Each structure stands twice: as C-alpha cells, then as structure tokens.
C-alpha cells in the first residue's frame, strides 16, 4: 500500500532531506505511523508540516512518529511537532514519538518540550496508548529499563529520583511516570 493510498496526494511533493513512509494502525481508529528518515530543519519544516497536516485532514488525529531514522531536528522542527499536537488535540487525537535518537531527544529536552509529548520505547507501547483511548495504561512503571539519552547505555531504575549513568556519568532524573530527564 503506497502513501497516496492511505492519504490521497501525500506524495505530491518530495524532499530528499526528509523521507516519510506511512502505515495505518488497524488496532486503533484514525491512527497512523509516520516513519521519518532524514532531518527536519528550517528549510524543510514547511514541507514536513504540509504533509503531516494533509494526513490529519484525511482523518488521522492519532499519530505515531517513528523517529529511528531521524538524525537531526532543529528548534523549528520541534515547533512543527508542537503545531501537530495543537491540531490533533481538538479532534480527540494525540501524538507519540518513538525511538528518538539520543541527540534528537536532547534537543527536545533542552528546549523543555520532552514533557509535552508521549515518548514511547517501542511500537507495542505506542499502539497500546491509542488502543487504550489515548490514556497511558496504569501499570507500575518501575523497575524501568531505558537508554541513557546521551550515550544510549541501557539502564534500569528501580524508583523515581536522580542518579548517574554508569557509562557516561551524566546526571539523570526519572519522574514517577517513568519519564527520563537530564538532571
């Protein structure tokens, strides 16, 4: 199934700096995965916004951005994600960011935006978020296994609080919801 089959006219414009592939999520109504590959900066953020807004207008207010192939996001790009959040919330939607590269996550944190977005570690958690009606399923988050946002070392936290990465020695904090912050 091509992008245009899912969202009519989605691939009318192309930009070599950012490739987007779409996949419908059958388990949740109006849910779409956007596989991002490349980067988002001042020069291509308008292109990015137009394409994602087309998906929202086509009836997909629940967006999962798979960021594993996204190697850079400028502050303008983060502004795009914020605009998407404002566009989908009144439609009963939300967005989830998935598999964010450590250097991209750091930009979200430095600008203070990491707390506004649902950030999930894997596709199952992202789909479960939407199939549960956009509510995080209340289960104990601890012990929580996650990757250091700086060096990607796998870490385990038994409770919320502040601690130091065993590899790069960065001070990290983890809140009661399991969100990890630079500390």
C-alpha positions as CSV (number, residue, x, y, z in Angstrom):
1,X,0.0,0.0,0.0
2,X,1.5,3.4,-1.0
3,X,1.4,6.6,0.9
4,X,-1.1,8.0,-1.6
5,X,-3.4,5.0,-1.0
6,X,-3.5,5.9,2.7
7,X,-3.6,9.7,2.4
8,X,-4.6,10.9,-1.1
9,X,-2.0,13.3,-2.5
10,X,0.5,12.7,0.3
11,X,3.5,12.1,-2.1
12,X,2.7,15.0,-4.5
13,X,5.7,16.8,-3.1
14,X,9.1,15.3,-2.4
15,X,12.1,16.4,-0.4
16,X,15.3,14.4,-0.4
17,X,16.3,15.6,3.1
18,X,13.2,14.0,4.7
19,X,11.5,10.8,3.6
20,X,8.2,9.9,5.2
21,X,6.5,6.5,4.8
22,X,3.0,5.9,6.2
23,X,1.5,2.8,7.7
24,X,-2.1,2.5,9.1
25,X,-2.6,1.1,12.5
26,X,-5.6,-1.3,12.3
27,X,-5.9,-1.7,16.2
28,X,-6.8,1.9,16.7
29,X,-9.2,4.1,14.7
30,X,-7.6,7.1,13.0
31,X,-4.1,6.1,13.9
32,X,-1.2,6.4,11.5
33,X,2.5,5.6,11.8
34,X,4.9,8.1,10.1
35,X,8.3,6.6,9.6
36,X,10.7,9.6,9.4
37,X,14.1,9.3,7.7
38,X,16.5,12.2,7.4
39,X,16.3,15.5,9.2
40,X,14.0,18.4,10.0
41,X,15.3,21.9,9.9
42,X,14.3,25.5,9.0
43,X,14.5,24.7,5.3
44,X,12.3,21.6,5.1
45,X,9.9,22.1,8.1
46,X,7.2,23.8,6.0
47,X,7.3,20.7,3.7
48,X,7.1,18.5,6.7
49,X,4.1,20.4,8.2
50,X,2.2,20.4,4.9
51,X,2.4,16.7,4.5
52,X,1.5,15.8,8.1
53,X,-1.4,18.3,8.1
54,X,-2.6,16.5,5.0
55,X,-2.7,13.3,7.0
56,X,-4.5,15.0,9.9
57,X,-7.1,16.4,7.5
58,X,-7.6,13.0,5.9
59,X,-8.9,11.7,9.3
60,X,-5.8,10.6,11.2
61,X,-5.7,12.6,14.5
62,X,-3.7,9.8,16.2
63,X,-0.1,10.0,15.0
64,X,2.9,7.8,15.9
65,X,6.1,9.4,14.6
66,X,8.8,6.7,14.3
67,X,11.9,8.7,14.7
68,X,14.6,5.9,14.5
69,X,15.8,7.3,11.1
70,X,15.6,10.9,12.1
71,X,19.1,12.1,12.8
72,X,18.5,15.9,13.4
73,X,15.7,18.2,14.5
74,X,16.2,21.9,14.8
75,X,14.1,24.1,17.1
76,X,11.9,24.9,14.0
77,X,11.3,21.2,13.6
78,X,10.2,20.8,17.2
79,X,7.9,23.7,16.6
80,X,6.3,21.6,13.9
81,X,5.6,18.8,16.3
82,X,4.0,21.3,18.7
83,X,1.8,22.6,15.9
84,X,0.7,19.0,15.2
85,X,-0.2,18.4,18.8
86,X,-2.3,21.6,18.8
87,X,-4.0,20.4,15.6
88,X,-4.9,16.9,16.8
89,X,-5.9,17.5,20.4
90,X,-9.3,19.2,19.4
91,X,-10.0,16.2,17.2
92,X,-9.6,13.8,20.1
93,X,-6.1,12.8,19.0
94,X,-2.6,12.9,20.3
95,X,0.9,12.1,19.1
96,X,3.5,9.7,20.2
97,X,7.3,9.9,19.5
98,X,9.0,6.6,19.1
99,X,12.7,5.5,19.1
100,X,14.1,9.0,19.3
101,X,17.8,9.2,18.7
102,X,19.7,10.5,21.8
103,X,21.0,13.7,20.1
104,X,17.4,14.5,18.9
105,X,15.9,13.7,22.3
106,X,18.5,16.1,23.8
107,X,17.1,19.0,21.7
108,X,13.6,18.2,22.9
109,X,14.8,18.2,26.5
110,X,17.0,21.3,26.2
111,X,14.0,23.3,24.8
112,X,11.7,21.9,27.5
113,X,9.4,20.0,25.2
114,X,10.0,16.4,26.2
115,X,7.3,16.7,28.9
116,X,4.6,17.7,26.4
117,X,4.9,14.6,24.2
118,X,4.2,11.0,24.7
119,X,7.5,9.3,24.2
120,X,7.5,5.5,24.0
121,X,10.2,2.9,23.7
122,X,8.6,0.5,21.3
123,X,5.8,0.2,18.8
124,X,3.7,-2.0,21.0
125,X,3.6,0.7,23.8
126,X,2.7,3.3,21.2
127,X,-0.2,1.3,19.7
128,X,-1.4,0.3,23.2
129,X,-1.5,4.1,24.1
130,X,-4.0,4.7,21.3
131,X,-5.9,1.4,21.6
132,X,-6.5,2.3,25.3
133,X,-8.2,5.5,24.1
134,X,-5.1,7.8,24.4
135,X,-4.6,7.1,28.0
136,X,-1.5,5.6,29.4
137,X,-2.4,2.3,30.9
138,X,-1.9,2.5,34.6
139,X,0.7,-0.1,35.4
140,X,3.7,0.3,37.7
141,X,6.5,1.7,35.6
142,X,9.2,0.5,37.9
143,X,11.5,-1.1,37.5
144,X,12.0,0.8,34.3
145,X,14.6,-0.2,31.7
146,X,15.6,2.6,29.3
147,X,18.5,4.0,27.4
148,X,20.6,7.0,28.5
149,X,19.7,10.0,26.3
150,X,23.3,10.9,25.9
151,X,25.3,7.6,25.3
152,X,22.4,5.1,24.8
153,X,23.6,2.8,27.5
154,X,20.8,0.5,28.8
155,X,19.9,1.5,32.3
156,X,17.5,0.3,35.0
157,X,15.8,2.5,37.6
158,X,14.0,0.8,40.5
159,X,12.2,4.0,41.6
160,X,11.9,7.7,40.7
161,X,14.7,10.1,41.6
162,X,18.1,11.3,40.4
163,X,21.0,9.1,39.5
164,X,24.2,8.9,37.3
165,X,24.6,7.0,34.1
166,X,27.0,4.1,34.7
167,X,28.8,4.7,31.4
168,X,29.0,8.5,30.6
169,X,28.4,9.7,34.2
170,X,25.6,12.1,33.1
171,X,23.2,13.0,35.9
172,X,19.7,11.9,35.1
173,X,16.3,12.2,36.8
174,X,13.3,9.9,36.3
175,X,9.9,11.0,37.5
176,X,7.1,8.9,38.9
177,X,5.6,8.4,35.4
178,X,8.9,6.9,34.2
179,X,10.0,10.0,32.0
180,X,13.7,10.4,31.9
181,X,15.3,13.9,32.0
182,X,18.8,15.4,32.2
183,X,19.3,16.0,35.7
